[in-house]
Amino acid sequence: MTAFAYTSYVTVTCAGEVSAMAKLSIIVAPDPRLKRQAEPVARVDREVRRLMDGMLEAMYEANGIGLAAPQVGALKRVLVADVSQPEEPAKPMRMANPEVVWHSEDLASGEEGCLSLPDHFGEVIRPRAVRVRFRDEDDVVQEIEADGLLAKCIQHEIDHLEGVLFVDHLSALKRGIILRKLSKQKKLLATG
């Protein structure tokens, strides 16, 4: 059984219920769990909806715009995103089993960061627009077209579902520098 990562003393397995009081913890690289491929969900049920809600809570708390289930220790093909501006109402998106069914030939280069690689950024080239098919929180198959920041965010989170981090799109030198810094920070935090 897979256990999710929580900040409280609660451990919840995929077969159990997620406590409303439990908060998901975001895994920080380097961590082998971030390099594993996520498994499709059979259907979006109560457990998956609770995971999605917990992921949104963790994402908002960390001031992020997207989060994939492997980043909280759940190897499920689930992601959440909200690219709305702070002055706008929240527009949370919940996706299970997302897949890019079309992408533009036009590419865009832009700086990316990641909640699992805090305070580190790099230029990543991705298709400017995508069409994505997924199951929503009601287990209904949806298809959307996205461009700009939303397209970049969805592609970034789908990469996580494949065990790919944004640093994997950078040169080996840049990737190594970032991962060594994060490893050093983790060691310093562990020694207090």
Residue pairs with C-beta under 8 A, 6 or more apart in sequence:
1 13
1 14
1 15
2 13
2 14
2 73
2 74
2 75
3 11
3 12
3 13
3 14
3 73
4 11
4 12
4 14
4 18
4 24
4 51
4 54
4 72
4 73
4 74
5 24
5 25
5 27
5 72
5 73
6 12
6 22
6 23
6 24
6 25
7 22
7 23
7 24
7 25
8 19
8 21
8 22
8 23
10 19
10 21
10 22
12 18
12 19
12 22
14 47
14 74
14 76
17 47
17 50
18 47
18 50
18 51
18 54
22 54
23 54
23 57
23 58
23 61
24 54
24 55
24 57
24 58
24 72
24 73
25 58
25 72
25 73
26 58
26 62
26 67
26 71
26 72
26 115
26 116
27 33
27 34
27 70
27 71
27 72
27 73
27 116
28 116
28 117
28 118
28 182
28 186
29 114
29 116
29 117
29 165
29 167
29 179
29 182
30 179
30 182
30 183
30 186
31 116
33 70
33 73
33 75
34 70
34 71
34 116
34 160
34 163
34 165
35 163
35 165
36 70
36 75
36 163
37 75
37 161
37 162
37 163
38 68
38 69
38 70
38 74
38 75
38 76
38 77
38 78
38 160
38 161
38 162
38 163
39 75
39 76
39 77
40 76
40 77
40 97
41 48
41 76
41 77
41 78
41 96
41 97
41 135
43 135
43 139
44 96
44 135
44 136
44 137
44 138
44 139
45 139
48 76
48 78
48 96
49 94
49 137
51 69
51 72
51 74
51 76
51 78
52 78
52 80
52 94
52 96
52 137
54 72
55 67
55 69
55 72
55 78
55 79
55 80
56 67
56 80
56 82
56 92
56 94
58 67
58 72
59 65
59 66
59 67
59 80
59 82
59 115
60 82
60 90
62 115
64 115
65 81
65 82
65 83
65 149
65 153
66 79
66 80
66 81
66 82
66 83
66 153
66 154
66 156
66 157
67 79
67 80
67 81
67 115
67 157
68 78
68 79
68 157
68 158
68 160
68 161
69 75
69 76
69 77
69 78
69 79
69 161
70 160
70 161
70 163
71 115
71 116
71 160
76 96
77 96
77 97
77 98
77 161
78 94
78 95
78 96
79 95
79 98
79 154
79 157
79 158
79 160
79 161
80 92
80 93
80 94
80 95
81 92
81 93
81 95
81 150
81 153
81 154
81 157
82 90
82 91
82 92
82 93
83 91
83 149
83 150
83 153
84 90
84 91
94 136
94 137
95 132
95 134
95 135
95 136
95 154
96 134
96 135
96 136
96 139
97 134
97 135
98 132
98 133
98 134
98 154
98 157
98 158
98 161
99 132
99 133
99 134
99 158
100 130
100 131
100 132
100 154
100 155
100 158
101 131
101 132
101 133
101 143
102 130
102 131
103 127
103 129
103 130
103 131
104 127
104 128
104 129
104 130
104 147
105 127
106 127
106 128
106 129
107 125
107 126
107 127
107 128
108 125
108 126
108 127
108 128
108 152
109 123
109 124
109 125
110 123
110 124
110 126
110 152
111 121
111 122
111 123
111 124
112 121
112 122
112 123
112 124
112 152
112 156
112 166
113 119
113 120
113 121
113 166
114 120
114 156
114 165
114 166
116 160
116 165
117 165
117 166
117 167
117 178
117 182
118 182
120 167
120 178
120 181
120 182
122 166
122 167
122 169
122 170
122 174
122 178
123 170
124 152
124 156
124 166
124 169
124 170
125 169
126 151
126 152
126 155
126 156
127 151
127 155
128 147
128 148
128 151
129 145
129 146
129 147
129 151
130 145
130 146
130 147
130 151
130 154
130 155
131 143
131 144
131 145
131 146
132 143
132 144
132 145
132 146
132 154
132 158
133 141
133 142
133 143
134 141
134 142
134 143
135 141
135 142
136 142
146 154
156 166
159 165
159 166
159 168
167 174
167 175
167 178
167 179
168 175
170 178
